[in-house]
């Protein structure tokens, strides 16, 4: 698989993508000024993606030009009064307001240095910008959202799409131990007696802004003592903010569709705020509210645009989040580069389209209902690659339910002693009324025309619709030899191997169990690769530093969990496949339980790494700058010990079982069903190429009858994992724009 090459941007887009390296100075070095001309640059967003009728703009003037001679107009109307001298450099900075919907022309001119024009494409603050037609139905949750603990809800009752509310600013403070918490702060009252101080010794008071952008509820938290002129576009007299931004992402996925959400990734974060970082997030950056990485990227872009217009350009933006919060960081970092400058993913996955949960569903159904030969739980576990049978049960039920749109599934999940009857279908948030839900026979209050609760239907702008109006699926298991590695290791018998593959079956469009294997929709498969729905790693991901921390370890959990260790290494392998190395990625293991506080060390390491990069003005590619600015003591490794001080074992993290390394003896890693069938660790093949059965693949001898049966099971051949998958190819481009359901186009500034 070739590495995607994303072309150079136009000069104005290059400037926007690099503003995070500019810190607060709001100035760039502009080689285009060699011709002694004015230049207009956008600072808050790309010029074709501004929203809300305004944009932070920098007019760079040649040396010697009197700034009083520079005139700026918007659509022919003079807006020079919206500009002021830039804090450093020579030029003007201003928040241009009053743009009309669609195309706007911004012009700057001055005697002797000519004229520069820039087209700005203004989008509604309610969206969309590049994500395509917005999802319907859509249910608002402002009446369930509290800006901070014990605060009133944003609205007393439910409102309707597009869910807009007036922006409000609250002040909260951090209280002293023994019960530290964020509490309401009254700027007109005397200072609270339990007011804590930040690490710098300043009063720990936070400005908390809450509003709605792109149908999401957003929040921004920033240190701000209201007794001092606070942080705004031109006045940074309050020095509480350190000039850096953290954007937090929330986890989940199941039920994350058709809703606004009543939570964000969390902005009242003591670890970040006490160090002076601003923190932003929104309800559509929680995967459990919105399991759509494109809408998440768009919302991040729009909220960040608003942040920059209000407070100025941050030195950098760090991503932070666990599980679904990690997925968003990886997918946005690769597919929409420039929005995040460093990633701190925890309990991570590369994307939401991994097949382990769906294969587990088929395995559980086979094991309980379809097996024609005896199996033990240990044998079926060995065939799956998972560490425990609980991994099969849990992933097959509540986790695989995100592709099951039916109200109920009689007889599934099966009743197995020691395992709860997990929900296995119809994952909706309670705010979605029964009448709006998909219900093929109408027996549970919905209808056959209702909204389908599947990840694919929620991402229908990517996958498109089939002839029934359902989202196309990139889901396939044709040719997969389940349990092949277990057969060759002697952990399952030939009879078990043949019976499993003969009866494993598949899932139809409504996730009903069927006897036939699943066949991926070719249009959906191509789209999954072209848009990066299956994380590629060759977009922007190699150009950001990554510190991947486990936080959750469940590979040996008897109850099972989807957060398995192999997912960290799937992402690393995709980086290696796309770029030749993963030198920008550090992996830490063991950061859970008593060692959970080590996440603070990870945060300060990432901050130091980004500080070093943004201070580096020497020549070099992003990859070179990432490598040479990594803190010398930041390496792969694992944390051990039951109590502080914890011990860090510095060693290259690899996926393996006990005895393969010091860290793997502490925290063994297990595998997944398709790896056991021969899939590479990258786990990125939706539909495999097929080849004839080769007896050299097997460490057992088949009888004539068994060999004939094998041929009947795989009449068209078995997976050939030495070749790329069917339709597997590079990204179409980064910064893809969705124009309609199932329709998208490459970035116009991409040269490829």
C-alpha positions as CSV (number, residue, x, y, z in Angstrom):
1,X,0.0,0.0,0.0
2,X,1.5,3.3,-1.1
3,X,1.8,6.3,1.2
4,X,-0.6,9.1,0.5
5,X,1.1,12.3,-0.4
6,X,-0.8,15.4,0.4
7,X,0.1,18.3,-1.8
8,X,1.3,21.7,-0.7
9,X,-1.3,24.3,0.2
10,X,-1.8,27.7,-1.3
11,X,0.1,30.4,0.6
12,X,-2.9,31.6,2.6
13,X,-3.8,28.1,3.7
14,X,-0.2,27.4,4.6
15,X,-0.3,30.4,6.9
16,X,-3.5,29.2,8.6
17,X,-2.2,25.7,9.1
18,X,1.0,27.1,10.7
19,X,-0.5,29.7,13.0
20,X,-0.3,27.3,16.0
21,X,3.5,27.7,15.6
22,X,3.3,31.4,15.8
23,X,2.2,31.6,19.5
24,X,0.4,34.8,20.4
25,X,2.3,37.2,18.2
26,X,-0.2,36.9,15.3
27,X,2.4,37.4,12.7
28,X,4.1,35.2,10.2
29,X,7.1,35.4,8.0
30,X,5.7,36.0,4.6
31,X,8.0,35.2,1.7
32,X,5.4,36.6,-0.7
33,X,6.4,40.1,0.6
34,X,9.6,40.0,-1.4
35,X,7.7,41.8,-4.2
36,X,6.9,44.6,-1.7
37,X,3.2,44.1,-1.7
38,X,0.5,43.8,1.0
39,X,-0.7,40.4,1.9
40,X,-4.0,39.3,3.6
41,X,-3.8,36.2,5.8
42,X,-6.6,34.6,7.8
43,X,-5.6,33.6,11.4
44,X,-8.8,32.0,12.8
45,X,-9.5,29.6,10.0
46,X,-8.9,28.7,6.4
47,X,-10.4,31.4,4.2
48,X,-12.8,29.0,2.5
49,X,-14.2,27.7,5.8
50,X,-14.9,30.7,8.1
51,X,-18.2,30.7,9.9
52,X,-20.5,33.0,11.8
53,X,-19.9,36.1,9.7
54,X,-16.5,37.0,11.1
55,X,-12.8,36.1,10.8
56,X,-9.6,37.2,12.5
57,X,-7.4,38.6,9.8
58,X,-3.8,39.8,9.5
59,X,-2.8,42.3,6.9
60,X,1.0,42.1,6.5
61,X,2.6,45.3,5.3
62,X,6.0,45.8,3.7
63,X,8.6,47.6,5.9
64,X,8.3,51.3,5.6
65,X,4.6,51.3,4.8
66,X,2.7,53.6,7.1
67,X,-0.1,51.6,8.7
68,X,-2.3,54.6,8.6
69,X,-2.2,54.5,4.8
70,X,-3.6,50.9,4.7
71,X,-7.3,50.7,3.9
72,X,-9.3,47.5,4.3
73,X,-12.7,46.9,2.7
74,X,-15.2,44.0,2.9
75,X,-17.4,43.7,-0.2
76,X,-16.6,47.3,-1.0
77,X,-17.4,48.7,2.5
78,X,-14.6,50.2,4.5
79,X,-13.7,48.1,7.6
80,X,-10.4,49.6,8.4
81,X,-11.8,50.6,11.8
82,X,-11.9,47.0,12.8
83,X,-8.1,46.7,12.6
84,X,-5.3,47.7,15.0
85,X,-1.5,47.5,14.7
86,X,-0.3,43.9,15.1
87,X,1.4,43.2,18.5
88,X,4.7,42.4,16.7
89,X,5.8,42.7,13.1
90,X,4.5,45.2,10.7
91,X,0.9,45.1,9.8
92,X,-2.7,45.2,11.1
93,X,-4.8,42.6,12.9
94,X,-8.6,42.8,13.1
95,X,-11.7,40.8,13.6
96,X,-13.6,41.4,10.4
97,X,-17.3,41.2,11.0
98,X,-20.4,41.6,8.9
99,X,-19.7,39.0,6.3
100,X,-22.7,37.9,4.2
101,X,-23.5,34.2,3.6
102,X,-21.3,32.6,0.9
103,X,-18.5,34.4,-0.8
104,X,-17.1,37.7,0.5
105,X,-14.2,39.8,-0.9
106,X,-11.7,41.3,1.5
107,X,-9.4,43.9,0.0
108,X,-6.4,45.7,1.5
109,X,-4.6,48.5,-0.3
110,X,-2.1,51.2,0.3
111,X,-0.3,53.7,-1.9
112,X,3.0,52.3,-3.3
113,X,2.5,48.7,-2.2
114,X,-0.5,47.8,-4.3
115,X,-3.7,45.8,-3.5
116,X,-4.3,42.3,-2.2
117,X,-7.7,40.5,-2.4
118,X,-8.8,37.5,-0.5
119,X,-12.1,35.6,-1.0
120,X,-13.7,34.4,2.2
121,X,-16.4,31.7,2.2
122,X,-18.7,32.4,5.1
123,X,-20.7,29.5,6.5
124,X,-23.6,29.6,9.0
125,X,-22.6,29.2,12.7
126,X,-25.1,26.3,12.8
127,X,-23.1,24.4,10.1
128,X,-22.3,22.5,8.1
129,X,-19.0,23.6,6.6
130,X,-17.5,20.4,5.1
131,X,-19.4,17.5,6.7
132,X,-22.3,17.5,4.2
133,X,-26.0,17.3,4.8
134,X,-26.8,17.4,8.5
135,X,-28.3,14.4,10.2
136,X,-32.1,14.3,10.7
137,X,-33.9,13.7,13.0
138,X,-31.8,15.6,15.5
139,X,-32.7,16.1,19.2
140,X,-31.5,19.0,21.3
141,X,-30.4,18.6,24.9
142,X,-29.7,22.1,26.2
143,X,-32.4,21.3,28.8
144,X,-30.2,18.5,30.1
145,X,-26.9,20.4,30.1
146,X,-25.4,22.1,33.2
147,X,-22.4,24.4,32.5
148,X,-20.9,23.4,35.8
149,X,-21.9,21.3,38.9
150,X,-25.3,22.4,40.3
151,X,-25.7,25.2,37.7
152,X,-29.1,25.7,36.1
153,X,-29.7,23.9,32.8
154,X,-29.1,26.0,29.7
155,X,-32.8,26.0,28.9
156,X,-35.8,25.1,31.0
157,X,-37.3,22.9,28.3
158,X,-36.2,21.1,25.2
159,X,-35.7,23.3,22.1
160,X,-35.7,22.4,18.5
161,X,-33.0,21.9,15.8
162,X,-30.6,23.7,15.3
163,X,-30.5,23.9,19.1
164,X,-29.1,27.4,19.4
165,X,-28.9,29.2,22.7
166,X,-27.4,32.6,23.7
167,X,-23.8,32.5,24.8
168,X,-23.3,32.8,28.5
169,X,-20.2,33.5,30.6
170,X,-20.0,32.2,34.2
171,X,-17.1,32.4,36.6
172,X,-16.1,29.5,38.8
173,X,-13.3,29.0,41.3
174,X,-11.4,26.1,42.6
175,X,-11.9,25.4,46.3
176,X,-9.2,24.3,48.8
177,X,-8.7,20.7,50.0
178,X,-9.9,18.5,51.6
179,X,-12.8,18.7,49.1
180,X,-11.5,20.6,46.1
181,X,-14.1,21.4,43.5
182,X,-15.1,24.0,41.0
183,X,-17.8,26.3,42.5
184,X,-19.8,29.3,41.4
185,X,-17.8,32.5,41.7
186,X,-19.6,35.9,42.3
187,X,-17.3,38.7,41.0
188,X,-19.3,41.2,43.0
189,X,-18.9,39.5,46.3
190,X,-15.8,39.2,48.6
191,X,-13.3,36.5,47.7
192,X,-14.4,33.1,49.0
193,X,-12.5,32.0,52.1
194,X,-11.8,28.6,50.5
195,X,-10.4,30.0,47.2
196,X,-7.4,28.0,46.0
197,X,-4.4,29.2,44.0
198,X,-3.0,27.9,40.8
199,X,0.5,26.4,40.5
200,X,1.8,30.0,39.8
201,X,0.2,31.3,43.0
202,X,-2.6,33.3,41.3
203,X,-6.2,33.2,42.5
204,X,-7.8,30.1,40.9
205,X,-10.7,31.7,39.1
206,X,-11.9,30.5,35.7
207,X,-14.0,32.2,33.0
208,X,-16.4,29.5,31.7
209,X,-18.1,30.3,28.4
210,X,-20.9,28.1,27.2
211,X,-22.8,28.4,23.9
212,X,-23.8,26.6,20.7
213,X,-21.8,26.1,17.5
214,X,-22.6,23.6,14.7
215,X,-25.6,22.4,16.7
216,X,-23.2,21.4,19.5
217,X,-23.0,22.8,23.0
218,X,-19.4,24.1,23.4
219,X,-17.5,25.3,26.4
220,X,-14.2,27.2,26.8
221,X,-12.5,27.5,30.2
222,X,-9.6,29.9,30.8
223,X,-8.0,31.4,33.9
224,X,-9.3,34.9,34.3
225,X,-9.5,37.1,37.4
226,X,-12.5,39.4,36.6
227,X,-10.9,42.1,38.7
228,X,-8.2,42.4,36.1
229,X,-8.8,43.4,32.5
230,X,-9.4,39.9,31.1
231,X,-8.2,38.0,28.1
232,X,-9.6,39.3,24.9
233,X,-8.4,39.9,21.4
234,X,-6.2,42.9,22.1
235,X,-5.7,43.0,25.8
236,X,-3.9,40.3,27.7
237,X,-3.4,42.2,30.9
238,X,-4.6,39.2,32.8
239,X,-1.6,36.8,32.5
240,X,-3.4,33.7,33.8
241,X,-3.6,32.1,30.4
242,X,-0.3,30.6,29.3
243,X,-1.1,31.0,25.6
244,X,-1.7,27.3,25.0
245,X,-5.0,25.4,24.3
246,X,-6.1,21.8,25.1
247,X,-9.0,20.4,23.2
248,X,-10.7,17.5,25.0
249,X,-12.6,14.7,23.5
250,X,-15.1,12.3,25.1
251,X,-15.5,8.6,24.7
252,X,-18.2,6.1,23.7
253,X,-19.9,5.4,20.3
254,X,-22.9,3.3,21.0
255,X,-26.0,5.5,20.9
256,X,-24.0,8.4,19.6
257,X,-26.3,9.5,16.8
258,X,-29.3,11.8,16.3
259,X,-28.5,13.8,19.4
260,X,-26.8,17.0,20.5
261,X,-25.5,15.5,23.7
262,X,-25.5,16.8,27.3
263,X,-21.8,16.5,28.0
264,X,-18.5,17.6,26.5
265,X,-15.0,16.2,26.8
266,X,-14.7,18.2,30.0
267,X,-13.2,21.6,30.3
268,X,-13.0,22.2,34.1
269,X,-9.9,20.1,34.3
270,X,-7.6,21.0,37.3
271,X,-4.5,19.4,35.8
272,X,-4.7,21.7,32.8
273,X,-6.2,24.9,34.2
274,X,-3.9,25.2,37.2
275,X,-1.0,25.2,34.7
276,X,-2.5,28.0,32.8
277,X,-3.9,26.1,29.8
278,X,-7.1,27.1,28.2
279,X,-9.5,24.1,27.7
280,X,-12.2,23.8,25.0
281,X,-14.6,21.0,24.0
282,X,-18.1,20.5,22.7
283,X,-20.9,17.9,23.0
284,X,-20.3,16.7,19.4
285,X,-16.7,16.0,20.3
286,X,-18.0,13.2,22.6
287,X,-18.1,10.0,20.5
288,X,-20.9,8.7,22.7
289,X,-23.0,11.7,21.5
290,X,-21.7,11.8,18.0
291,X,-19.9,8.7,16.5
292,X,-18.9,10.7,13.4
293,X,-15.3,11.8,13.1
294,X,-16.0,14.2,10.3
295,X,-18.6,16.2,12.3
296,X,-16.3,16.1,15.2
297,X,-13.5,17.6,13.1
298,X,-15.8,20.3,11.7
299,X,-17.0,21.2,15.2
300,X,-13.5,21.3,16.6
301,X,-12.5,23.6,13.7
302,X,-15.5,26.0,14.3
303,X,-15.0,26.1,18.1
304,X,-11.3,26.7,17.7
305,X,-12.1,29.5,15.2
306,X,-14.3,31.1,17.8
307,X,-11.6,30.7,20.4
308,X,-9.0,32.4,18.3
309,X,-11.3,35.3,17.4
310,X,-12.0,35.8,21.2
311,X,-8.6,35.2,22.8
312,X,-6.0,35.1,20.0
313,X,-3.9,32.4,18.3
314,X,-2.7,29.7,20.7
315,X,0.9,28.7,20.6
316,X,-0.4,25.2,20.0
317,X,-3.5,23.0,20.4
318,X,-3.1,19.7,22.2
319,X,-5.7,16.9,21.8
320,X,-6.6,14.9,24.9
321,X,-9.1,12.1,25.5
322,X,-9.7,8.4,26.1
323,X,-11.3,5.6,24.0
324,X,-13.6,7.4,21.6
325,X,-11.7,10.5,22.6
326,X,-8.5,8.8,21.3
327,X,-10.3,7.8,18.1
328,X,-11.2,11.3,17.3
329,X,-7.7,12.6,17.9
330,X,-6.2,10.0,15.5
331,X,-8.8,10.4,12.8
332,X,-8.8,14.2,12.9
333,X,-5.0,14.3,13.1
334,X,-4.7,12.3,9.9
335,X,-7.7,13.5,7.9
336,X,-7.9,17.1,8.9
337,X,-4.3,18.1,9.8
338,X,-3.6,21.4,11.3
339,X,-6.4,21.4,13.8
340,X,-4.4,19.5,16.4
341,X,-0.7,20.0,16.9
342,X,0.0,17.2,19.4
343,X,-2.0,14.1,20.5
344,X,-2.4,12.6,23.9
345,X,-4.7,9.6,23.2
346,X,-5.5,7.2,26.0
347,X,-7.2,3.7,26.0
348,X,-7.0,4.1,22.2
349,X,-8.2,2.6,19.0
350,X,-7.3,3.7,15.5
351,X,-10.9,4.1,14.4
352,X,-14.4,2.7,15.1
353,X,-14.4,0.2,12.2
354,X,-12.2,-2.5,13.7
355,X,-13.8,-6.0,13.1
356,X,-13.0,-7.6,16.5
357,X,-16.4,-6.9,18.0
358,X,-18.4,-8.1,14.9
359,X,-16.4,-11.3,14.6
360,X,-16.9,-11.8,18.4
361,X,-20.7,-11.6,17.7
362,X,-20.4,-14.3,15.1
363,X,-18.2,-16.5,17.3
364,X,-20.6,-16.2,20.2
365,X,-23.6,-17.1,18.1
366,X,-21.7,-20.0,16.6
367,X,-20.4,-21.2,19.9
368,X,-23.8,-21.2,21.6
369,X,-26.2,-22.0,18.8
370,X,-24.4,-23.3,15.7
371,X,-21.5,-25.6,16.8
372,X,-21.8,-29.1,15.4
373,X,-18.8,-30.3,17.5
374,X,-18.0,-29.9,21.1
375,X,-16.1,-26.7,22.2
376,X,-14.7,-25.5,25.5
377,X,-14.6,-21.8,26.3
378,X,-10.8,-22.0,26.2
379,X,-10.8,-23.5,22.7
380,X,-13.1,-20.8,21.3
381,X,-11.0,-18.2,23.1
382,X,-7.9,-19.6,21.4
383,X,-9.5,-19.5,18.0
384,X,-10.5,-15.8,18.6
385,X,-7.0,-14.7,19.8
386,X,-8.6,-12.9,22.8
387,X,-7.2,-13.3,26.3
388,X,-10.5,-14.5,27.9
389,X,-13.9,-15.8,26.9
390,X,-15.3,-12.7,28.5
391,X,-13.8,-10.7,25.7
392,X,-15.9,-12.6,23.2
393,X,-19.1,-12.3,25.2
394,X,-18.8,-8.6,26.0
395,X,-17.7,-7.5,22.6
396,X,-20.3,-9.6,20.9
397,X,-23.2,-8.0,22.9
398,X,-23.1,-4.4,24.1
399,X,-20.1,-3.4,21.9
400,X,-21.3,-5.0,18.6
401,X,-24.7,-3.6,19.2
402,X,-23.7,-0.4,17.6
403,X,-24.4,-2.0,14.2
404,X,-27.6,-3.7,15.2
405,X,-30.7,-1.5,14.4
406,X,-33.4,-3.9,15.6
407,X,-35.4,-3.2,18.8
408,X,-34.8,-6.6,20.3
409,X,-33.1,-9.8,19.2
410,X,-34.9,-12.8,20.7
411,X,-32.4,-15.4,22.1
412,X,-29.5,-13.1,21.8
413,X,-27.4,-12.6,23.8
414,X,-27.5,-16.1,25.1
415,X,-27.8,-16.7,28.9
416,X,-24.4,-17.9,30.1
417,X,-23.6,-18.3,33.7
418,X,-21.4,-15.5,35.1
419,X,-22.2,-13.0,32.3
420,X,-24.8,-10.3,32.4
421,X,-27.6,-10.1,29.8
422,X,-26.0,-7.1,28.0
423,X,-28.0,-5.0,25.6
424,X,-27.2,-6.2,22.1
425,X,-29.3,-4.0,19.8
426,X,-31.2,-0.7,19.5
427,X,-28.6,1.6,21.0
428,X,-30.4,5.0,21.2
429,X,-30.1,7.8,23.7
430,X,-33.4,8.1,25.7
431,X,-34.0,11.5,24.2
432,X,-34.8,9.9,20.8
433,X,-38.5,9.1,21.0
434,X,-39.8,5.7,20.1
435,X,-41.7,7.1,17.2
436,X,-38.5,8.3,15.5
437,X,-36.7,4.9,15.8
438,X,-36.2,2.2,13.2
439,X,-38.6,-0.7,13.9
440,X,-39.2,-2.9,10.9
441,X,-42.5,-4.4,12.0
442,X,-43.6,-1.5,14.2
443,X,-44.1,-3.6,17.3
444,X,-42.0,-1.4,19.6
445,X,-43.3,2.0,18.8
446,X,-41.1,2.9,15.8
447,X,-41.5,2.4,12.1
448,X,-39.7,0.9,9.1
449,X,-38.9,4.5,8.0
450,X,-37.3,5.4,11.4
451,X,-33.8,6.5,12.1
452,X,-31.4,3.5,12.2
453,X,-29.1,3.2,15.2
454,X,-26.0,2.0,13.5
455,X,-22.6,3.5,13.0
456,X,-22.9,3.2,9.3
457,X,-26.2,5.0,9.0
458,X,-24.8,7.8,11.2
459,X,-21.9,8.2,8.8
460,X,-24.1,7.9,5.7
461,X,-22.5,10.9,4.1
462,X,-19.4,8.8,3.7
463,X,-20.9,5.5,2.8
464,X,-23.9,6.4,0.9
465,X,-27.3,4.6,0.7
466,X,-28.3,1.3,-0.8
467,X,-31.5,0.7,-2.8
468,X,-33.4,0.3,0.5
469,X,-32.2,3.7,1.8
470,X,-29.9,2.0,4.4
471,X,-26.3,3.0,4.7
472,X,-23.9,0.9,2.7
473,X,-21.5,-1.2,4.8
474,X,-17.8,-1.9,4.4
475,X,-18.2,-5.2,6.3
476,X,-16.9,-8.5,4.9
477,X,-15.7,-11.9,6.0
478,X,-15.5,-13.9,2.7
479,X,-12.4,-16.1,2.6
480,X,-11.4,-15.6,6.3
481,X,-10.1,-18.8,7.9
482,X,-11.2,-18.3,11.5
483,X,-9.0,-20.0,14.0
484,X,-6.2,-20.8,11.5
485,X,-3.4,-19.9,13.9
486,X,-5.0,-21.9,16.7
487,X,-5.3,-24.9,14.4
488,X,-1.6,-24.7,13.5
489,X,-0.7,-24.3,17.1
490,X,-2.6,-27.4,18.1
491,X,-5.1,-25.4,20.2
492,X,-8.2,-26.5,18.2
493,X,-8.8,-29.7,16.2
494,X,-9.3,-30.0,12.5
495,X,-12.9,-30.9,13.1
496,X,-13.4,-27.7,15.1
497,X,-11.7,-25.6,12.5
498,X,-13.8,-26.9,9.7
499,X,-17.1,-26.7,11.7
500,X,-16.3,-23.1,12.8
501,X,-15.6,-21.9,9.2
502,X,-18.5,-23.8,7.8
503,X,-21.1,-22.4,10.2
504,X,-19.7,-18.9,11.2
505,X,-22.0,-17.2,8.7
506,X,-22.5,-13.4,8.7
507,X,-24.8,-10.5,9.5
508,X,-27.3,-9.1,7.1
509,X,-28.1,-5.4,6.8
510,X,-30.2,-5.5,9.9
511,X,-27.5,-7.6,11.7
512,X,-29.6,-10.7,11.6
513,X,-27.5,-13.9,11.7
514,X,-27.3,-15.5,8.3
515,X,-25.6,-18.7,7.0
516,X,-23.7,-16.9,4.3
517,X,-20.6,-14.8,4.8
518,X,-20.9,-11.0,4.7
519,X,-20.0,-9.3,1.4
520,X,-18.8,-5.7,1.7
521,X,-20.4,-3.1,-0.5
522,X,-17.7,-2.0,-2.9
523,X,-18.8,1.7,-2.9
524,X,-18.6,1.8,0.9
525,X,-15.3,0.0,0.9
526,X,-13.7,2.5,-1.5
527,X,-15.1,5.3,0.5
528,X,-13.8,3.9,3.8
529,X,-10.2,4.0,2.3
530,X,-10.5,7.3,0.4
531,X,-11.9,9.3,3.3
532,X,-9.7,7.8,6.0
533,X,-12.7,6.1,7.8
534,X,-10.2,3.2,8.1
535,X,-7.4,5.2,9.6
536,X,-4.6,5.4,7.0
537,X,-1.7,7.1,8.9
538,X,-0.4,8.7,5.7
539,X,-2.3,12.0,5.9
540,X,-1.3,14.3,8.6
541,X,-0.7,11.8,11.4
542,X,3.1,11.6,10.9
543,X,3.4,15.4,11.4
544,X,2.2,15.5,15.0
545,X,3.9,14.2,18.1
546,X,1.9,11.4,19.8
547,X,2.1,10.0,23.3
548,X,-0.3,7.0,23.5
549,X,-1.1,5.9,27.0
550,X,-3.1,2.8,27.8
551,X,-5.1,4.0,31.0
552,X,-7.3,0.9,30.6
553,X,-5.9,-2.7,30.6
554,X,-8.4,-5.5,30.3
555,X,-6.7,-8.2,28.1
556,X,-6.9,-10.6,31.0
557,X,-10.3,-9.5,32.3
558,X,-12.7,-12.4,32.9
559,X,-15.6,-10.1,32.3
560,X,-14.1,-8.8,29.1
561,X,-13.9,-5.3,27.5
562,X,-13.2,-3.8,24.1
563,X,-10.2,-1.8,25.3
564,X,-7.5,-4.4,24.3
565,X,-3.8,-3.7,24.1
566,X,-3.4,-4.7,20.5
567,X,-5.3,-1.5,19.4
568,X,-2.3,0.7,20.3
569,X,0.0,-1.4,18.1
570,X,-2.5,-1.4,15.2
571,X,-2.2,2.4,15.0
572,X,1.6,2.2,15.2
573,X,1.7,-0.4,12.4
574,X,-0.4,1.8,10.2
575,X,2.0,4.7,10.7
576,X,4.9,2.5,9.8
577,X,3.2,1.2,6.7
578,X,2.3,4.6,5.5
579,X,5.4,6.5,6.4
580,X,8.2,4.0,6.9
581,X,8.4,4.6,10.6
582,X,6.4,5.7,13.7
583,X,9.2,7.8,15.3
584,X,6.7,10.4,16.3
585,X,4.8,8.0,18.5
586,X,5.6,7.0,22.1
587,X,3.6,4.3,23.9
588,X,3.2,4.0,27.7
589,X,1.7,0.9,29.3
590,X,0.6,0.4,32.9
591,X,-1.0,3.8,33.5
592,X,-4.2,2.5,35.2
593,X,-5.4,1.7,38.7
594,X,-3.0,3.1,41.3
595,X,-0.8,4.6,38.6
596,X,-3.6,6.6,36.9
597,X,-2.1,9.8,38.2
598,X,0.9,9.3,35.9
599,X,-1.3,10.9,33.2
600,X,-0.1,14.2,34.6
601,X,3.4,13.2,33.7
602,X,2.2,12.3,30.2
603,X,0.5,15.7,29.9
604,X,3.6,17.7,31.0
605,X,5.8,15.7,28.7
606,X,3.6,16.4,25.7
607,X,3.4,20.1,26.7
608,X,7.2,20.2,26.8
609,X,7.5,18.4,23.5
610,X,5.2,20.9,21.8
611,X,6.9,23.9,23.5
612,X,10.2,22.6,22.1
613,X,8.7,22.2,18.6
614,X,7.1,25.6,18.5
615,X,10.3,27.3,19.7
616,X,12.3,25.6,17.0
617,X,12.8,28.1,14.1
618,X,15.5,26.2,12.3
619,X,14.9,24.6,8.9
620,X,13.5,21.1,8.8
621,X,10.4,19.0,8.0
622,X,7.7,18.5,10.6
623,X,9.0,15.0,11.1
624,X,12.5,16.2,11.7
625,X,11.3,18.8,14.2
626,X,9.3,16.3,16.1
627,X,12.3,13.9,16.3
628,X,14.8,16.5,17.4
629,X,12.6,18.2,19.9
630,X,11.3,15.2,21.8
631,X,12.3,15.4,25.5
632,X,15.4,13.2,25.9
633,X,13.8,11.3,28.8
634,X,10.6,10.6,27.0
635,X,10.7,7.0,25.7
636,X,8.5,4.0,25.3
637,X,8.0,2.0,28.5
638,X,5.7,0.8,31.2
639,X,4.8,1.9,34.7
640,X,4.9,-0.6,37.5
641,X,4.3,-0.6,41.3
642,X,1.3,-0.6,43.5
643,X,2.1,2.7,45.3
644,X,4.1,5.9,44.6
645,X,6.8,6.3,43.8
646,X,6.1,4.2,40.7
647,X,8.8,2.7,38.6
648,X,9.2,3.3,34.9
649,X,10.7,0.5,32.8
650,X,12.1,2.1,29.6
651,X,11.9,-0.4,26.8
652,X,10.4,-0.5,23.3
653,X,6.7,-1.4,23.6
654,X,5.8,-4.4,21.4
655,X,2.7,-6.6,21.4
656,X,3.3,-9.9,23.0
657,X,2.5,-12.3,25.8
658,X,4.3,-13.1,29.0
659,X,8.0,-13.6,28.6
660,X,8.3,-11.6,25.4
661,X,9.5,-8.5,27.3
662,X,9.6,-7.1,30.8
663,X,6.5,-4.9,30.2
664,X,4.6,-7.7,28.5
665,X,5.2,-10.0,31.4
666,X,3.5,-7.3,33.5
667,X,0.8,-6.5,31.0
668,X,0.5,-9.2,28.4
669,X,-1.1,-8.4,25.1
670,X,-3.5,-10.6,23.2
671,X,-4.8,-10.6,19.6
672,X,-8.0,-10.5,17.6
673,X,-9.9,-13.0,15.3
674,X,-8.7,-11.8,12.0
675,X,-5.1,-11.8,13.1
676,X,-5.6,-15.5,14.0
677,X,-6.8,-15.9,10.4
678,X,-3.7,-14.3,9.0
679,X,-4.6,-10.6,8.9
680,X,-1.5,-8.3,9.4
681,X,-1.3,-6.4,12.7
682,X,-2.4,-3.3,10.8
683,X,-5.9,-4.7,10.7
684,X,-6.9,-2.5,7.8
685,X,-8.2,-4.9,5.2
686,X,-11.9,-4.6,4.8
687,X,-12.3,-7.2,2.0
688,X,-9.4,-9.5,1.3
689,X,-8.1,-10.7,-2.1
690,X,-8.6,-14.4,-2.6
691,X,-6.3,-17.2,-3.7
692,X,-6.5,-20.9,-4.1
693,X,-6.3,-23.1,-1.0
694,X,-2.7,-24.0,-0.4
695,X,-2.0,-27.0,1.9
696,X,1.3,-25.5,2.9
697,X,-0.7,-23.1,5.1
698,X,-1.7,-25.9,7.4
699,X,0.3,-27.7,10.0
700,X,-2.2,-30.6,10.0
701,X,-3.0,-33.2,7.4
702,X,-6.5,-33.3,6.1
703,X,-8.2,-36.5,5.1
704,X,-9.7,-36.6,1.6
705,X,-13.1,-35.9,3.0
706,X,-11.9,-33.0,5.1
707,X,-10.0,-31.5,2.1
708,X,-13.2,-31.8,0.0
709,X,-15.1,-30.1,2.8
710,X,-12.5,-27.3,3.0
711,X,-13.0,-26.7,-0.7
712,X,-16.8,-26.5,-0.2
713,X,-16.4,-24.0,2.7
714,X,-14.1,-21.8,0.5
715,X,-15.3,-22.3,-3.0
716,X,-13.7,-19.1,-4.3
717,X,-10.5,-19.4,-2.3
718,X,-9.2,-18.0,1.0
719,X,-7.8,-14.7,2.0
720,X,-4.4,-13.7,0.5
721,X,-3.0,-11.3,3.1
722,X,0.2,-10.9,1.2
723,X,-1.7,-8.5,-1.0
724,X,-3.6,-5.3,-0.3
725,X,-7.3,-5.6,0.2
726,X,-9.9,-5.2,-2.5
727,X,-10.2,-1.5,-3.3
728,X,-7.5,-0.7,-0.7
729,X,-5.7,2.5,-1.7
730,X,-4.5,5.8,-0.5
731,X,-6.5,8.7,0.9
732,X,-8.2,10.8,-1.8
733,X,-6.8,13.8,0.1
734,X,-6.9,15.4,3.5
735,X,-9.6,18.0,4.2
736,X,-12.2,16.2,2.2
737,X,-15.5,18.0,1.7
738,X,-18.8,16.1,1.7
739,X,-21.2,17.5,-0.9
740,X,-24.2,15.1,-0.5
741,X,-25.0,11.7,0.9
742,X,-22.3,9.4,-0.4
743,X,-20.6,12.2,-2.3
744,X,-17.4,13.9,-1.4
745,X,-14.5,15.7,-3.1
746,X,-10.8,16.2,-2.5
747,X,-9.5,19.4,-1.0
748,X,-9.2,22.0,-3.8
749,X,-5.7,23.0,-2.5
750,X,-4.4,19.5,-2.7
751,X,-2.0,19.0,-5.6
752,X,-2.5,15.2,-5.9
